Amino acid sequence: MKIHLAGFNVDTGVLREMEAFSGKREDLTPEVLSAAYARISRDPRPISEIRRDARAEVERTRRSNSTIIFKMGHHSVAEHAVFNIDIIGASRLAMEEIEKFRLCSYTEKSQRYITLDKDFVVPEEIKGTPLEKEYTAMIHSQNEAYFTLYGSLKEHVFRKNPELASDPRKHNLLEGWAKEDARYVTALATEAQVGQTINARSLELLLRRFASHPLEEVKTIGREIYSQVSEVAPSIVIFSEANDRDLKTYPELKEKVSGFLGGYGEKARDRGEVSLADHTRDGDDAVAAALVHTSSSLPYGDCLEVVRGMKEDEKRQLFKSSWRNLQFYDTMLREFEYASLTYDIVLSAACFGQLKRHRMSTITSQGYDPSLGLTVPENIREIGKEEYFREIAGRSAEVYDKIKKVRPHAAPYILTNAHRKRVLMRLNARELYHISRLREDAHAQWDIRNIAGAMSNEAKKVMPMTFSLLGGKDRYGEVYKEIFGNGPKVRETVLPGARKIRS
């Protein structure tokens, strides 16, 4: 056996320094990796030799990529080319579009940990119109409210948590709590930045979607990304134009659905913030049968019969066997993916910014809707600023209504992080465990913690055995002890150059 590190991410600044020292190099492109790996199936030579040839003949490599990816249809080859993209100064609203793509990695500037400045995006759709002045004035009012609230909230959280306030090392934590509540009054127009890692196949999908998007800001982001990537890797990112599927499908669906609804929307029932819309029937049995299937030679139908013939305690023992060796950071076994749940969730823009990160689930959403009300942080109520907060959010909604009449797609820019939207989310039991561990933890932000807790409560009602171990990682030892009578076995890990860590 031979393992060879074929490549890794390198900062473009380093690549430019290399070229400045050694001259222009055509082989500084991820295309050579795609082309080399594409030839593995038909070329008997070692991969290292194939890669060497690909680097030596870049033009031939590019022709090969075009043939293999686009003429022969082997699009997965493009996934071997990976890009790291800095996106700076995009609005929070545009970030929702940027972060929709599953097979990517994102790290975004957090409004929870960084004091916001006053930078914001004015959408092209309203620039130069009479609405621009009113829009800008409203953003300034929101930003002024942010700093007013932050000052009061900072004093409040320090008074409310005297033990933490007495320790200077905890002051950043307390200031962060104040920031995360103050940001609820700021707009979706607020500038943000994100580092994105994306493979060429996913990037091409992003470019097509962005080219077809109704917002000019999103289109501009797509064009700028393409202009830079196409210089580096022209053979693996080709289709970047708008298309009928992305341009027309949802508008046509909306028109069709409006005819079916009639006046139903006016009498829609309030089902609360989190409701379980659908789930796998007999989900406990489905997961148990999957565990039996992996551990036997029976077909799944027979495994299901075996499980249905078990006593409750026997079934419980089966689940316990799957959990006994877990630590709080371990994932559930893959068999837990055979049970799923669908939630209808009403949540704030601030909370959606966190929920949307769980990309292994299926998330679709409606637009922001002021009629769904506001999510008001409890600390804002406690400092007596709720009326002030609602007044700013209410004025923002009035400007939203004015913009919506003439530029409907641009109207959400002016709404605040407290405004809400309705989301449909489908996920399997394994993913819900991941969300619960991360988002129900005591260190999680309160808004997403409330939503995750409500999701867990609904899940336990329909699959009590499957979800016996749900809970934030801070409570893992306690929940484990309730099931097994003692805590999880402690592991020791030795990090290079460090002491032992007990987990």
N, C-alpha and C positions, 0 to 999 in steps of 0.2 A: 504494500500500500504506500502511496505517496500523496501527501497533502501539500498544496502550494497556494499561498495567498496571491490571487491573480490581480487584485486591485483594491482600492479603497478610496473613500471620498478625499479629495484634495481641494483646498481653498483656491479659487481662481487667482487670487493675488500671488500665491506661490507659483502657479503655472506661468503667470506673466513674468515673474522674476526669472524663472528657468529660461523662458524664451529670450529675455533681455540678455542673458548670459551666453546662451548657446545658439541663438538665432531662431527664426520661425520654424515650428515643427507641426507638420500635418497630423501626426499620430496622437496628439493630445486631444483625443475625442473618445467618448464611450462607445462609439460605433464599432471600434475594433473588437470589443468584448462581445457585443451582440453578434457580429459576423462570425467570430471564432466559435462561439458556442452553437451557433446555427449549423456549423459544418460538422459538429461532433458525430451526428447520427450517420453520416455518409463518408467520413474521412477517417481511415484507420490510424492515423498518426496520433501521438500524444497531444493533448490540448495545448501544452506549452508551445509546441512547434506550430500548430495552427494559428495561435495567437501571434507568434513572431511574424508569420507571413502576412497576417492581417495588418499588423503595424507597418510593415515594409511597403505595402501596396494599398494605400488608403482609398484611392479612387476605385480600384477594383473591389475593395471592401464595401464601399458605398453602393456600387452596382449590385453586389451580392445581397446586401441588406434589402434593397428595393425589390429584387426578384423574390427572395425568400419570404419577406414580410407581406408585400402587397400583391404580388402575382400568384405566389403559391399559397398565401393565406395563413402562414405560420406567424400570427401576430404575437405569440408569447415570446418570440425572440427579442422583441423590443423591450421586454421587461428587464433584460440584462443591462440596459443602459439606464442610469439613474442620475437625476439632477437635484441639486440643492439650490433653492430659490429664495432670495430675500424679497419679501413683499412689505414695503414700508409706506405708510401714509394712506392705506386703504381704510375705508369706513368700517365700523363694526357691522353694518348691514352687508357690505360686500364680503366680509369675512365668513358670513354664513354660507355664501356660495362657494368660496374658496375651500372651505373645510367640509364640503359635502362628499368628497371623493374618498372611498373606503381604503384603497390600497396606497395610502400615503401616510407620511408622518408630519405632524405639525407641532410647533412650539410657539405660542402666541404671547405677546406682551400682555401681562395680566393687569386688569384694572383693580384687582384686589390688593396687589402688593406695591404698585407704583402710583405715586401721586399724579393725577392727570394734569396735563397742561390744557391749553385752551384751543388746540388745533382741531379743526373739523373739516369735513368735506361739504362743499356746496355742489349738489348734483347738477350736471350739465343741463338737465331737463328744465331747470328753473333759472339758470343763469341769464341775466339780462331781461328777465320778466319782472312785473310788479311784485311778484311773490318773493323775490330774492331778498329784498330789504326786510320784510316781515319774518322770513325764515331765519335770517342772520341775527336779527334782534332777539328772537326766541332762543336761539342757541346761546347767545351771550347771557340771557337770563338763566338758562339752565346751568351754565358754567359758574355763574356767580352763586347760584344756589348750592352747587357742589361744594364750593369752598366755605360757604356759610355753614352748611351742614357738617362738613368735615371738622371744622373747628369745635363746634358744639359736641359732636359725637366723640371726638378724641377726649375731651374733658370727661364726658359721661362714662366711657368705657374704662378710663383710668380710675374714676371714683367707684365704679361698679365692681372692679376687680382689684381691690387693694393689695392682695397678696402678690399678684403678678406685677402690679405697678411698683411694688417695693424692690423688684429685681430689674436693674437696668437692662439685663440681657433679654427681658421679655417685652421691652417697650416697642420694638418693631412689630411684635405680634399684636399688641393692643392697637397700635396705629393702623395696622392692616385691617383689623375689625372695623375701625372707623371708616377707612377708605372704602371697604367693600359695601358698606351701607350707604355712604354718600353717593357712590356711583349710580345708584338706582334713579337719580334725578337727571343723569346725563343722557345725551341723545345717541341713537344708533348711527348718527353722522360722525361721532367722535373718531378721530384717526387712531389706527392701531397698526401693529406690525406683527409679522409671523415669519418664521423660518419653515419652509416646506421642503420635504424630501419626497420625490415622486419619480416613478419609472416612466420611460418614454411612451409605453402603451397607455397608461393612465393619463399622462400629460396630453396626448393627442385627443383623448375623450374630453378632458377639461377644455382644451382649446375650441373644440367644436361646440360644446355647450355654451362657452362664454361668447363665442361669435354670434350665437342665436339668442343671447339673453336680452331682455328688454331694457335693462339699465346700461346707460352709456359707460358708467364707471367700470362695470364688469367687462364690457367689451374692450375697453382700453387696457385693462389688466391683461386680458388674453392676447391682444395684439403686441403688447410690450414683451410678454414672455416669449411669444413666438419669434419676434425679431431677434432676440438674443440666442435662443436655443437653436434656431434654424442655421445660424452661423457655425455652430459647433457640431451639430449632428443633423445635417440636412436629409440624410437617407432614412431616418427612422421616425421623423415627425413631419408628415406630409399633409394629411387631411386636417385642415384647421379652419375651414370655411363654415359659415352658417348652413344649416340643412333643415328641410321641412319637418323632420321628426321633432327636432328641438324647438323650432320656430312656431309650429302650428298646433301640435298635439294638445297641449294643455289649454290654450285659448278655445280650441274647438270643443274640448271636453267641458269646459266651463259653460259655454253657450248651450250645449246639449243638456247638461245637468240642470241649468236654471229653468229649462222648460219642464223638467220632471218634478221639480220641487214645489212649484206653485207658491203658496203662502206658508209652506211648512216651516221655513226658517224663522218665521215670526212666533211660532209656538214651540220651538225646540226646547226640550227639557234641560234643566241644569242638573248635570250628573256629578257635580263636584270637581275638584281639581284633578283627581286621579280615579279613574274607573276602569275595571277590568272588562274589556269589550268582548274578549273571546279567549279560550284556552284549550289545550289538549284535554279531551275528556278522559277520565281515568289516567291522568298524567302520572300519578305514582306508579301505576302498573306499567305504563309505557317505559319509564326509566328503569324499573326493576327488571322488566323483560329484556331490555338492552344489556343490563349487567349480566343476566343469565346467558344471553346470546354470546357475549364475548368470552364467557367462561365455560362454554360447552360446545358441542358440535350440532346442536339443534337449530332448525330454521326458526325465524322470529315468531311465526304463528304458534309453534309448539311452546316456545319460551313464554309467550303470553298466557297460554293455557296453564303452564306450570305455576306461574305467578298468581293467577286467579284462583288456583287451588291451594295456595299457601295460607296459613293462619297469619293474623296480623303481626304477631311476635316474630314469626319466621321472616316475614317481609322486612320487618324492622332490623333484624339481624343482618340481612343482606345489605341494607343501606349502611349500617354501622361498619360493616367490613370494608365498604368503599371509602369510608371517612377516617378510619382508625389512625392512619399514618400521615394525615394531613397537618401541615402547619398553616398559619393564617395567610401566608403568602402563596400557598399552593393553589393551583386551579382545580376545580372539580373535574372528575373524569369526563371524557368526551361523551360517554353514554348519557350524560345529563342533557345533551343537546336534543334528545328525541322527544322532549316535552317543551311546549312553547306557550307563550302568553302574549296577548295583544292588549295594549293599554290606550285609552283615550285620556290625554293629559292636557290640562290648561296650565300654562306656566309663564313666568316672566321672561323677558328677553335676556336678563342676566342669568337666569337658571338654564335657559335653552343653550346659552353659550357653553355650558358645562355638559349638559345631556347629549348634545350633538357629537361630542367627542367619542361616544360609545358606538363606533362605526360598524362593529360586527352585528349590531342589531339593524332592523329595518325601520327607518324614520322618514315619515313624510309629514308635511305640515301645511296648515293654512296660513294666510297672511296675518300680520299683526292687526288686532281688532280692539280699539278702545272700549267697545261695549262689553268686553270680557273683564273690565275692571283693572285694578292695579294691585301689585304685590308691594305692600308697604313694610319695610323693615321694622321690627318691634322696637329697636333702639330709637328710631325716629319718633315713634309714639311716646316712648319714655321721656324724651327730651322736650316734649310738647310741640314738636314741629310737624305733626301730621297734616294739619290744615294748610300750612305753608307748602309742604311737599305736594299735596293734592292740588293746590292752586296752580303751581308750576306745571304739573302733569296735565291738568285740565286745559290750561292755555295751549300747551303743546298739542293736545288733541284737536283744539279748535283750528290751529294752523294746519294740522294734518288734513282736516276736512276740506279746507280751502284748496290745498294742493291736490287732493284726491280728485276734485272736480275737473281739474284741467290736466294734471300729470299724475295719474293714479299710481304708476309704478314707483315714482319718486317720493310719494307721500310718507312712507315709513321712516325715512331718514330723520324726521323731526320727532318721532316718538322716543320715549325714554326707556331705559332698562327696566323700569317698573311695569311698562305696558306688556300685555300678554298676547299669546297666540295659542292655537289648539294644535296639538301634535298627536299623530297616531304612531305608536311604537310597538313593533313586534320583536320579541327576543326569546331565546331558549333559556332553559333553567340554568345552564352553565354560565351564560352571560349575566343573568340576574344576580347570581352569586358574586360575580366580579364587581358589578355595580354596587351591590350591598356592602361588600368589604370596603370599597373605596369611598363611597358616598354616604354611608351611614356612620362612618367613623367620627369620633368626637372632634377631630381636626378638620372635617369637611365643612364647607360653607353652609350656613343654616338653610338656605333656600333649597339647594339640591338635596340636602340631608332630609328635609321634610318630604320632598317628592319621592326619594328613594325609600324612605320609611313607609310611605303609603303604598308604594308598589309592593314592597315585601309583605305588608299586612294582607293585601288582596291575594297575593300568591299563596300564602299559608292557608288561606281559607279553602282553596280548591286542590292544593297538593301538600297537605300537612307533613307527609313523611319526606317527600323530596326536599322540602325547604326547612327541615328541622334545624339546620346549621346556619341559617341566614343570620346576618348581623355584621356590623362594622368590625374592622380588624381590632379595635380597642376592646371589644367584648368577646373576642374569639375564645379565649381561655375559659371564660365564664360559661358560654354556650356549650363548648366542648365538654366541660365538666358536668353540665346538666344531662348530657346524653350518655357519657361514659363513666361518670362517677369520679373521675380524676382528670387532671389537666393533660394537655398534649405533651408527648415526650419531647424534652428539650434537646435541640441539636446544637452542636458547636461548629462554627465555621471559622477558619483561620484565613484572614485576608493578608496578601503580601505586605510584609513590613508592618503589620499591625497585630494587636492582641486578638485573642479569641473573642468571637461574638456568639452569645447565646440567643437562640431564636426558638 
